[in-house]
Amino acid sequence: MHFFEDLTQIEFVDVIEFLGTIAFAISGIRLASAKQFDWFGALVVGFVTAVGGGTVRDLLLDVPPFWMQSSRYILCTAFAFVIVLFFRKYLVHLNNTIFWFDCIGLGLFVVVGYEKALALDYHVWVCVAMATVTGIVGGMIRDILINEIPIVFTQELYAIACILGGVLFSILYYLNVDLVVIEISTAIFVVIIRVLATRYHLKLPTLKGED
């Protein structure tokens, strides 16, 4: 297990990835708890929520899935499970708990996905696509596992927030803004879009069938 060896090589983007993993895992575990899953089921849902998007991204980029390279992601999921286990009653009474953790995870994973593709020298549009995949796919798998319609298809500007976040990252990177500033700005930007879209019910038009 290389977790403790890796601690000496952690960069800021790694911290972002850890936080995003924990945030998404909490959202998955919390939803599984609401569906009365057992401990194992909740852990599976939390883990898949946290790594699903990154796994699909890495397969598309033809690189080994990131979570198979280090045990830290399993440990992050276990930590998220402990948080939900000990603070379950508090989290249950917070009506927007899942929303906030989902927003935070979304913003952080957009950054991680973009940088992964950028490090492999892909074009800007691929970087934006990978940022979006990293942000939304884990939540899609989570919702399917708990028998819900994926929120990316129903909630306000979910995937669009990821795309716009990727565009902002591209612009700031082109302008040679400091990378840490880009990372923080992009994550916050995605969260703000989600919050504003939810607050003011901003969404794309619904595709309706023939009457």
BATI-668290 format. One line per field, with one value per residue: residue in one letter; x, y, z of N, C-alpha, C in turn. Coordinates in pm, whole numbers, m for minus. Layout:
// BATI-668290
residuo <- [a;...]
neast <- [X;...]
nnorth <- [Y;...]
nup <- [Z;...]
caeast <- [X;...]
canorth <- [Y;...]
caup <- [Z;...]
ceast <- [X;...]
cnorth <- [Y;...]
cup <- [Z;...]
//
This chain:
// BATI-668290
residuo <- [m;h;f;f;e;d;l;t;q;i;e;f;v;d;v;i;e;f;l;g;t;i;a;f;a;i;s;g;i;r;l;a;s;a;k;q;f;d;w;f;g;a;l;v;v;g;f;v;t;a;v;g;g;g;t;v;r;d;l;l;l;d;v;p;p;f;w;m;q;s;s;r;y;i;l;c;t;a;f;a;f;v;i;v;l;f;f;r;k;y;l;v;h;l;n;n;t;i;f;w;f;d;c;i;g;l;g;l;f;v;v;v;g;y;e;k;a;l;a;l;d;y;h;v;w;v;c;v;a;m;a;t;v;t;g;i;v;g;g;m;i;r;d;i;l;i;n;e;i;p;i;v;f;t;q;e;l;y;a;i;a;c;i;l;g;g;v;l;f;s;i;l;y;y;l;n;v;d;l;v;v;i;e;i;s;t;a;i;f;v;v;i;i;r;v;l;a;t;r;y;h;l;k;l;p;t;l;k;g;e;d]
neast <- [86;67;m5;95;348;291;214;420;438;219;24;m143;m364;m409;m507;m746;m865;m890;m1070;m1289;m1346;m1422;m1644;m1823;m1848;m1974;m2220;m2319;m2328;m2499;m2740;m2778;m2820;m3062;m3220;m3216;m3006;m2775;m2464;m2254;m2367;m2405;m2140;m2046;m2205;m2120;m1846;m1853;m1984;m1786;m1565;m1656;m1690;m1424;m1312;m1436;m1345;m1063;m1053;m1142;m932;m736;m568;m450;m712;m746;m794;m697;m434;m361;m433;m559;m807;m999;m967;m1050;m1321;m1397;m1355;m1549;m1773;m1756;m1802;m2070;m2184;m2143;m2245;m2498;m2765;m2750;m2690;m2918;m3110;m3038;m3162;m3050;m2821;m2723;m2734;m2540;m2299;m2288;m2266;m2016;m1845;m1882;m1777;m1506;m1425;m1448;m1226;m1020;m1065;m1026;m755;m632;m667;m540;m276;m207;m181;m405;m646;m822;m1104;m1135;m1036;m1232;m1449;m1365;m1352;m1621;m1722;m1587;m1708;m1988;m2052;m2014;m2219;m2436;m2420;m2452;m2720;m2858;m2803;m2942;m3193;m3307;m3397;m3127;m2983;m2858;m3007;m3234;m3211;m3129;m2912;m2684;m2487;m2422;m2307;m2064;m1948;m1929;m1756;m1528;m1476;m1415;m1181;m1018;m997;m872;m636;m523;m469;m255;m287;m215;m189;m303;m485;m652;m759;m899;m1076;m1224;m1353;m1511;m1666;m1820;m1972;m2113;m2268;m2434;m2570;m2701;m2855;m3024;m3145;m3285;m3423;m3319;m3295;m3245;m3460;m3736;m3755;m4023;m4262;m4472;m4802]
nnorth <- [m120;212;449;616;666;819;1060;1243;1346;1487;1720;2037;1989;1727;1744;1871;1663;1469;1597;1624;1355;1269;1437;1359;1090;1106;1214;1000;790;901;919;647;566;691;532;308;120;m147;m151;m237;m204;74;163;71;220;477;465;412;642;828;751;682;867;949;704;630;847;797;554;637;805;625;536;380;325;568;510;261;287;375;343;546;647;460;478;741;712;539;709;901;741;695;955;995;788;857;1111;1099;1160;1436;1508;1418;1600;1822;1972;2034;1886;1675;1809;2017;1877;1740;1952;2062;1842;1818;2062;2040;1804;1869;2029;1843;1653;1807;1881;1632;1549;1763;1731;1517;1626;1674;1824;2137;2107;1839;1833;1984;1816;1588;1697;1736;1472;1357;1496;1433;1160;977;1051;989;708;649;734;558;316;348;350;585;860;986;1284;1455;1465;1594;1804;2152;2290;2106;1935;2141;2328;2205;2208;2485;2547;2413;2564;2813;2741;2689;2944;3099;2955;2993;3261;3258;3257;3199;2858;2747;2945;2926;2670;2696;2904;2792;2571;2702;2859;2666;2564;2795;2839;2612;2660;2907;2836;2647;2799;2992;2840;2781;2628;2405;2398;2169;1868;1789;1541;1462;1592]
nup <- [0;m97;13;228;132;m89;21;40;m209;m279;m458;m515;m680;m618;m360;m416;m557;m354;m178;m349;m395;m138;m98;m307;m240;8;m73;m222;m31;157;9;m40;222;272;116;260;236;315;509;340;85;89;101;m145;m325;m251;m319;m596;m682;m624;m783;m1033;m1255;m1303;m1367;m1612;m1761;m1761;m1897;m2148;m2212;m2238;m2027;m1721;m1483;m1232;m959;m923;m891;m646;m296;m173;m252;m185;87;126;64;269;484;430;469;745;836;756;903;1175;1189;1093;1179;1204;940;811;893;759;498;248;226;52;m190;m155;m109;m347;m529;m452;m497;m772;m876;m796;m924;m1192;m1231;m1180;m1385;m1616;m1591;m1603;m1870;m1990;m1906;m2061;m2305;m2471;m2696;m2640;m2649;m2590;m2332;m2200;m2241;m2096;m1843;m1798;m1814;m1596;m1392;m1405;m1450;m1234;m1056;m1218;m1237;m967;m923;m1088;m962;m724;m816;m931;m1147;m1328;m1206;m1376;m1602;m1531;m1339;m1277;m1506;m1485;m1625;m1797;m1628;m1576;m1831;m1880;m1673;m1760;m1990;m1875;m1737;m1957;m2076;m1873;m1847;m2097;m2076;m1913;m1634;m1289;m1197;m961;m894;m1114;m1073;m827;m892;m1104;m981;m787;m957;m1095;m882;m808;m1039;m1029;m787;m836;m1058;m944;m746;m893;m1069;m1326;m1632;m1912;m2202;m2197;m2379;m2562;m2658;m2943;m2934]
caeast <- [0;158;m73;181;459;242;188;530;433;87;15;m271;m470;m438;m593;m877;m921;m929;m1191;m1397;m1378;m1497;m1774;m1910;m1874;m2075;m2350;m2365;m2358;m2618;m2856;m2796;m2877;m3203;m3288;m3202;m2908;m2691;m2335;m2177;m2429;m2377;m2000;m2034;m2263;m2031;m1722;m1884;m2011;m1660;m1464;m1718;m1658;m1281;m1283;m1476;m1249;m933;m1070;m1148;m798;m648;m471;m505;m801;m667;m812;m622;m293;m339;m541;m611;m946;m1078;m960;m1137;m1459;m1418;m1365;m1682;m1869;m1749;m1868;m2215;m2223;m2143;m2320;m2615;m2882;m2728;m2698;m3057;m3187;m2996;m3236;m2970;m2692;m2681;m2713;m2415;m2187;m2287;m2212;m1874;m1778;m1891;m1681;m1370;m1393;m1430;m1085;m937;m1081;m963;m610;m586;m658;m440;m144;m182;m168;m522;m698;m908;m1240;m1128;m1020;m1364;m1531;m1320;m1394;m1764;m1737;m1542;m1804;m2128;m2078;m2027;m2353;m2530;m2417;m2513;m2865;m2908;m2794;m3047;m3320;m3358;m3359;m3005;m3014;m2800;m3110;m3354;m3187;m3091;m2777;m2587;m2376;m2385;m2216;m1932;m1896;m1889;m1637;m1417;m1448;m1346;m1045;m946;m968;m773;m509;m470;m422;m140;m318;m155;m269;m383;m596;m744;m826;m995;m1178;m1310;m1437;m1610;m1754;m1915;m2063;m2200;m2366;m2533;m2651;m2787;m2951;m3124;m3218;m3374;m3485;m3269;m3271;m3266;m3598;m3770;m3789;m4156;m4306;m4589;m4929]
canorth <- [0;325;571;703;708;921;1185;1336;1395;1545;1855;2101;1921;1604;1784;1892;1532;1407;1663;1588;1215;1264;1504;1274;967;1139;1227;867;716;962;875;504;559;728;418;200;20;m191;m85;m272;m137;217;183;51;337;591;448;428;784;903;715;645;962;942;575;643;941;733;455;711;860;509;526;297;397;632;453;136;321;415;306;667;673;372;535;859;663;488;827;958;652;722;1084;973;697;923;1238;1072;1236;1578;1523;1397;1721;1927;1942;2054;1819;1606;1911;2087;1785;1713;2073;2072;1736;1851;2167;1990;1702;1936;2069;1721;1595;1894;1875;1501;1553;1865;1672;1423;1707;1671;1954;2203;2050;1711;1866;2024;1695;1503;1765;1709;1330;1335;1557;1389;1016;911;1078;915;568;648;745;434;212;367;348;721;921;1065;1426;1529;1478;1661;1922;2275;2318;2018;1915;2272;2390;2144;2258;2625;2544;2377;2679;2911;2689;2708;3088;3141;2889;3063;3393;3232;3280;3099;2735;2731;3041;2868;2556;2746;2984;2701;2495;2795;2899;2557;2561;2914;2815;2516;2724;3006;2765;2585;2906;3064;2741;2798;2498;2398;2364;2027;1814;1730;1462;1513;1585]
caup <- [0;m117;55;307;47;m180;91;18;m346;m301;m511;m483;m754;m545;m249;m478;m589;m228;m130;m440;m369;m12;m116;m387;m164;108;m139;m257;91;216;m69;m12;355;261;54;357;197;425;511;220;m27;99;65;m290;m391;m227;m396;m738;m703;m616;m885;m1160;m1361;m1331;m1431;m1753;m1821;m1783;m2003;m2273;m2237;m2255;m1919;m1613;m1392;m1127;m826;m917;m872;m507;m204;m107;m288;m101;222;126;70;405;570;404;533;888;857;748;1011;1304;1184;1010;1224;1171;795;772;920;667;376;128;244;m70;m292;m135;m133;m491;m594;m422;m570;m914;m905;m778;m1024;m1321;m1233;m1189;m1518;m1715;m1578;m1646;m2016;m2024;m1883;m2170;m2427;m2557;m2736;m2543;m2646;m2521;m2190;m2150;m2238;m1987;m1720;m1783;m1785;m1459;m1300;m1406;m1468;m1105;m1007;m1302;m1194;m833;m933;m1147;m860;m623;m888;m952;m1274;m1307;m1191;m1488;m1704;m1480;m1257;m1342;m1556;m1420;m1718;m1851;m1531;m1599;m1959;m1860;m1589;m1848;m2076;m1792;m1715;m2083;m2095;m1774;m1879;m2216;m2031;m1826;m1493;m1201;m1202;m840;m907;m1212;m1011;m728;m963;m1181;m888;m730;m1066;m1118;m767;m817;m1145;m979;m683;m900;m1143;m855;m675;m984;m1156;m1461;m1693;m2056;m2237;m2196;m2509;m2552;m2772;m3013;m2859]
ceast <- [89;100;21;303;416;225;297;525;299;97;m124;m386;m506;m531;m735;m944;m967;m1061;m1311;m1442;m1462;m1636;m1870;m1945;m1982;m2213;m2407;m2408;m2485;m2745;m2884;m2859;m3026;m3286;m3276;m3116;m2832;m2553;m2255;m2234;m2402;m2233;m1979;m2087;m2174;m1906;m1746;m1914;m1881;m1567;m1524;m1680;m1512;m1242;m1318;m1381;m1117;m941;m1075;m1010;m694;m533;m532;m597;m727;m677;m742;m473;m260;m459;m609;m759;m1042;m1081;m1047;m1284;m1491;m1433;m1502;m1790;m1874;m1821;m2019;m2264;m2239;m2226;m2448;m2736;m2871;m2745;m2841;m3139;m3144;m3058;m3152;m2835;m2641;m2651;m2576;m2294;m2175;m2228;m2061;m1795;m1774;m1784;m1537;m1332;m1381;m1283;m995;m944;m1013;m811;m554;m568;m551;m299;m106;m180;m285;m567;m797;m1045;m1243;m1115;m1154;m1455;m1494;m1354;m1540;m1790;m1699;m1644;m1937;m2149;m2094;m2166;m2459;m2537;m2481;m2665;m2927;m2909;m2902;m3185;m3387;m3321;m3234;m3034;m2957;m2904;m3229;m3326;m3128;m2942;m2669;m2465;m2329;m2288;m2074;m1868;m1848;m1766;m1514;m1377;m1372;m1202;m961;m904;m859;m637;m443;m411;m305;m164;m255;m247;m357;m504;m700;m826;m934;m1109;m1276;m1405;m1547;m1712;m1861;m2018;m2162;m2307;m2476;m2626;m2749;m2894;m3063;m3210;m3321;m3437;m3447;m3238;m3292;m3411;m3618;m3809;m3921;m4190;m4428;m4714;m5021]
cnorth <- [124;456;666;748;822;1056;1288;1399;1460;1689;1910;2032;1789;1632;1806;1759;1459;1464;1628;1444;1201;1323;1416;1145;992;1150;1091;786;770;921;727;483;590;616;293;85;m25;m125;m112;m201;12;248;169;172;460;584;470;574;864;875;687;736;955;813;580;737;872;626;523;767;750;508;440;380;443;563;319;159;356;377;428;690;582;427;660;819;611;604;892;873;676;853;1066;888;770;1052;1223;1155;1384;1600;1507;1524;1840;1898;1948;1983;1758;1708;1978;1998;1753;1832;2084;1966;1765;1954;2119;1890;1759;1977;1949;1662;1677;1879;1739;1497;1651;1808;1573;1491;1693;1812;2007;2137;1914;1734;1903;1903;1605;1564;1734;1564;1300;1386;1486;1238;942;929;1004;768;554;646;620;323;225;383;485;767;1006;1215;1509;1552;1561;1791;2036;2282;2236;1997;2048;2344;2336;2198;2402;2635;2510;2490;2786;2868;2715;2853;3135;3079;2955;3198;3380;3272;3168;2978;2717;2824;2987;2757;2602;2819;2895;2626;2583;2836;2793;2551;2677;2894;2720;2580;2823;2940;2703;2691;2971;2972;2761;2660;2506;2362;2212;1982;1739;1651;1526;1496;1482]
cup <- [0;m66;127;227;m43;m113;65;m121;m380;m349;m482;m555;m686;m427;m300;m506;m463;m179;m217;m419;m244;m28;m195;m313;m59;44;m176;m136;157;142;m47;125;352;199;140;305;321;412;383;98;m29;59;m86;m365;m372;m310;m544;m772;m711;m734;m1022;m1276;m1401;m1400;m1580;m1825;m1856;m1892;m2140;m2312;m2253;m2154;m1808;m1522;m1267;m992;m811;m892;m728;m422;m143;m135;m211;41;232;136;209;503;554;472;684;922;857;865;1144;1307;1102;1050;1191;1021;746;789;836;531;250;134;114;m180;m278;m158;m281;m567;m575;m500;m719;m952;m897;m886;m1165;m1337;m1255;m1330;m1625;m1710;m1622;m1797;m2061;m2011;m1993;m2306;m2525;m2590;m2632;m2534;m2578;m2370;m2128;m2140;m2121;m1851;m1691;m1747;m1640;m1358;m1292;m1403;m1335;m1047;m1088;m1259;m1056;m842;m993;m1042;m753;m687;m896;m1093;m1250;m1308;m1305;m1597;m1659;m1405;m1338;m1376;m1488;m1509;m1776;m1758;m1549;m1726;m1945;m1772;m1670;m1941;m1998;m1768;m1839;m2103;m1999;m1801;m1999;m2178;m1933;m1680;m1411;m1189;m1079;m843;m1004;m1148;m914;m796;m1038;m1090;m830;m835;m1092;m1005;m774;m924;m1097;m876;m744;m985;m1059;m788;m766;m1089;m1303;m1518;m1843;m2084;m2236;m2336;m2496;m2677;m2837;m2927;m2924]
//
